[in-house]
């Protein structure tokens, strides 16, 4: 009747199943979620307690698409909502959990918050997880997810002001992180930004926003890339002269 997903780098907190089962039965909600804590891997291989992540979902379709993320250990699902969704998207290896929880939202899932520690998420060295081992694949998965969400919203109520703002934020992230090494993904993200906001300028960093207002966003990214490359060359020259 209930399903718990668990990633290889997650740990369930003691008592979490009891707390969330009771919350689901009491509320009638489809998904229980709660707080989770980071476990940071130190140089000697041991893990130390890190930041506690405590946040409630206010608007599921917006929050879960943009800023809210929890590891699978922090959720507990009713079997009925899992059956409605059907399956995880295997073509999104870097953000399958995000796609799945959004599919639950699009299938009418309701949430109940448990203000307790539900799980622990191990922060591993860069290059260990799929998303850090292949950051471009992660950005491409984000784009695929954004396109799916945009299409679903267009078919279900249209692109409201709040939805537009969320799409601009996500497509902006994709464009920023693909400009240098994945021109195809950048162009697709940029195309969507132009449709959503013909005079799009990013909110941050401030220097990129200022350059975008003067020259346009695409040209501003080119200037920013040139500046970064010059900086790298200068640092290398200084290093070589010192050695």
C-alpha positions as CSV (number, residue, x, y, z in Angstrom):
1,X,0.0,0.0,0.0
2,X,3.0,2.3,0.6
3,X,6.3,2.6,-1.3
4,X,9.7,3.8,-0.1
5,X,12.3,4.6,-2.7
6,X,15.9,4.6,-1.5
7,X,19.0,5.7,-3.5
8,X,22.5,4.2,-2.9
9,X,23.7,7.4,-1.2
10,X,20.7,7.8,1.1
11,X,20.0,6.5,4.6
12,X,16.6,6.3,6.3
13,X,16.3,8.0,9.7
14,X,15.2,5.8,12.6
15,X,11.4,6.0,13.0
16,X,10.8,7.7,9.6
17,X,8.5,5.0,8.2
18,X,6.3,5.0,11.4
19,X,6.0,8.9,11.4
20,X,5.2,9.1,7.7
21,X,2.8,6.2,7.6
22,X,0.8,7.8,10.4
23,X,0.9,11.1,8.6
24,X,-0.4,9.6,5.4
25,X,-3.2,7.7,7.2
26,X,-4.2,10.7,9.3
27,X,-4.2,13.2,6.4
28,X,-5.2,11.1,3.5
29,X,-2.4,12.6,1.4
30,X,-0.6,10.8,-1.3
31,X,3.0,11.7,-0.4
32,X,4.6,12.4,2.9
33,X,7.9,14.4,3.0
34,X,10.1,15.8,5.7
35,X,13.5,17.2,6.6
36,X,16.8,15.6,5.6
37,X,20.4,16.1,6.6
38,X,23.6,16.1,4.7
39,X,26.4,13.8,5.5
40,X,29.7,15.2,4.3
41,X,32.5,12.7,3.4
42,X,35.9,13.8,4.9
43,X,39.3,13.1,3.6
44,X,39.7,10.0,5.9
45,X,36.6,8.5,4.3
46,X,34.3,9.0,7.3
47,X,31.1,11.0,7.2
48,X,30.3,14.0,9.4
49,X,27.0,15.6,10.1
50,X,26.3,18.5,7.7
51,X,23.5,21.0,7.1
52,X,19.9,20.2,8.0
53,X,17.5,20.9,5.1
54,X,14.1,22.0,6.4
55,X,11.6,23.4,4.0
56,X,7.9,23.1,3.2
57,X,6.3,22.9,-0.2
58,X,3.9,25.8,-0.9
59,X,3.1,25.4,-4.5
60,X,4.1,21.9,-5.7
61,X,4.2,22.5,-9.4
62,X,6.4,25.5,-9.1
63,X,8.5,24.6,-6.0
64,X,9.3,21.1,-7.2
65,X,10.2,22.4,-10.7
66,X,12.5,25.1,-9.5
67,X,14.1,25.3,-6.0
68,X,12.7,22.5,-3.9
69,X,14.6,19.1,-3.9
70,X,14.7,16.2,-1.4
71,X,16.4,12.9,-1.8
72,X,14.0,9.9,-2.2
73,X,14.7,8.9,1.4
74,X,12.7,11.9,2.6
75,X,9.5,10.9,0.8
76,X,7.0,8.1,1.4
77,X,4.4,7.4,-1.4
78,X,1.0,5.8,-1.5
79,X,1.0,2.9,-3.9
80,X,-2.1,4.5,-5.6
81,X,-0.2,7.6,-6.8
82,X,2.8,5.5,-7.9
83,X,0.4,3.3,-10.0
84,X,-1.1,6.5,-11.6
85,X,2.4,7.7,-12.7
86,X,3.4,4.3,-13.9
87,X,7.2,4.5,-14.0
88,X,10.3,6.6,-13.8
89,X,11.8,8.2,-16.9
90,X,14.8,6.1,-17.7
91,X,15.9,8.7,-20.4
92,X,16.6,11.2,-17.5
93,X,19.4,9.5,-15.6
94,X,20.4,12.7,-13.8
95,X,17.0,14.0,-12.7
96,X,14.7,11.0,-12.7
97,X,13.6,11.7,-9.2
98,X,12.6,15.3,-10.1
99,X,10.7,14.1,-13.1
100,X,8.9,11.4,-11.1
101,X,7.8,13.7,-8.3
102,X,6.5,16.2,-10.9
103,X,4.6,13.5,-12.6
104,X,3.0,12.8,-9.2
105,X,1.9,16.4,-9.0
106,X,0.5,16.4,-12.5
107,X,-1.5,13.3,-11.5
108,X,-3.1,15.2,-8.7
109,X,-0.9,14.2,-5.8
110,X,-1.4,15.8,-2.4
111,X,1.4,16.3,0.2
112,X,1.7,16.2,3.9
113,X,4.8,17.7,5.7
114,X,6.5,15.9,8.6
115,X,8.7,18.2,10.7
116,X,11.2,15.5,11.6
117,X,14.4,14.2,10.1
118,X,13.4,11.6,7.5
119,X,16.7,10.7,6.0
120,X,20.4,11.4,5.4
121,X,22.0,12.3,2.1
122,X,25.6,11.5,1.6
123,X,27.6,14.2,-0.1
124,X,30.2,12.4,-2.2
125,X,33.3,13.7,-4.0
126,X,32.6,15.5,-7.3
127,X,32.6,12.9,-10.1
128,X,31.1,10.1,-8.0
129,X,27.4,10.7,-8.8
130,X,25.9,10.7,-12.3
131,X,25.1,14.5,-12.2
132,X,28.6,15.5,-11.1
133,X,30.4,12.9,-13.3
134,X,28.7,14.3,-16.4
135,X,27.5,17.9,-15.7
136,X,26.5,18.3,-19.4
137,X,24.2,15.3,-19.2
138,X,22.7,16.8,-16.1
139,X,22.0,20.1,-18.0
140,X,20.5,18.2,-21.0
141,X,18.2,16.3,-18.6
142,X,17.1,19.6,-17.1
143,X,16.3,20.8,-20.5
144,X,14.3,17.7,-21.4
145,X,12.4,18.1,-18.1
146,X,11.7,21.8,-18.7
147,X,10.3,21.1,-22.1
148,X,8.0,18.5,-20.7
149,X,6.8,20.8,-18.0
150,X,6.2,23.7,-20.4
151,X,4.2,21.4,-22.7
152,X,2.1,20.1,-19.8
153,X,1.4,23.6,-18.5
154,X,0.4,24.8,-22.0
155,X,-2.1,22.0,-22.2
156,X,-3.4,22.5,-18.6
157,X,-4.3,26.1,-18.0
158,X,-1.6,27.8,-20.0
159,X,1.5,29.7,-19.0
160,X,0.5,32.0,-16.2
161,X,2.8,34.7,-14.8
162,X,4.1,32.4,-12.1
163,X,4.7,29.6,-14.5
164,X,6.5,31.9,-16.9
165,X,8.7,33.1,-14.1
166,X,9.6,29.5,-13.2
167,X,10.3,28.6,-16.8
168,X,12.6,31.6,-17.3
169,X,14.5,30.6,-14.2
170,X,15.1,27.0,-15.3
171,X,15.8,27.8,-19.0
172,X,18.1,30.6,-17.8
173,X,20.0,28.1,-15.7
174,X,20.3,25.7,-18.6
175,X,21.5,28.4,-21.0
176,X,24.1,29.7,-18.5
177,X,25.5,26.2,-17.9
178,X,25.5,25.1,-21.6
179,X,26.8,28.1,-23.4
180,X,30.5,27.2,-23.3
181,X,30.4,23.4,-24.0
182,X,27.0,22.5,-25.5
183,X,25.9,25.1,-28.1
184,X,23.0,23.0,-29.2
185,X,21.4,22.9,-25.8
186,X,22.2,26.6,-25.3
187,X,20.4,27.5,-28.6
188,X,17.3,25.5,-27.6
189,X,17.2,27.0,-24.2
190,X,17.8,30.5,-25.6
191,X,15.0,30.0,-28.1
192,X,12.6,29.2,-25.3
193,X,13.8,32.3,-23.3
194,X,13.1,34.5,-26.4
195,X,9.6,33.1,-26.7
196,X,8.8,33.6,-23.0
197,X,10.5,37.0,-22.7
198,X,11.8,38.6,-26.0
199,X,14.1,40.9,-24.0
200,X,15.3,38.3,-21.4
201,X,18.0,39.3,-18.9
202,X,19.1,37.1,-16.1
203,X,18.6,38.2,-12.5
204,X,22.1,37.3,-11.6
205,X,25.1,37.6,-11.6
206,X,24.8,41.4,-11.7
207,X,27.5,41.9,-14.3
208,X,25.8,39.5,-16.7
209,X,22.5,41.2,-16.1
210,X,24.1,44.6,-16.9
211,X,25.8,43.3,-20.0
212,X,22.6,41.7,-21.2
213,X,20.7,45.0,-20.9
214,X,23.3,46.7,-23.0
215,X,24.1,44.1,-25.6
216,X,21.5,41.3,-25.4
217,X,21.7,38.1,-23.5
218,X,23.5,36.0,-26.1
219,X,26.2,38.6,-26.6
220,X,26.6,39.0,-22.9
221,X,27.3,35.3,-22.5
222,X,30.0,35.6,-25.2
223,X,31.6,38.6,-23.4
224,X,31.5,36.7,-20.0
225,X,33.2,33.6,-21.6
226,X,35.9,35.8,-23.2
227,X,36.5,37.5,-19.8
228,X,36.8,34.1,-18.0
229,X,39.2,32.8,-20.6
230,X,41.4,35.9,-20.3
231,X,41.4,35.6,-16.6
232,X,42.5,31.9,-16.8
233,X,45.4,32.9,-19.2
234,X,46.5,35.7,-16.9
235,X,46.5,33.3,-13.9
236,X,48.5,30.8,-15.8
237,X,51.0,33.4,-16.9
238,X,51.5,34.6,-13.3
239,X,51.9,31.0,-12.1
240,X,54.5,30.2,-14.8
241,X,56.4,33.4,-14.1
242,X,56.5,32.6,-10.3
243,X,57.8,29.1,-11.0
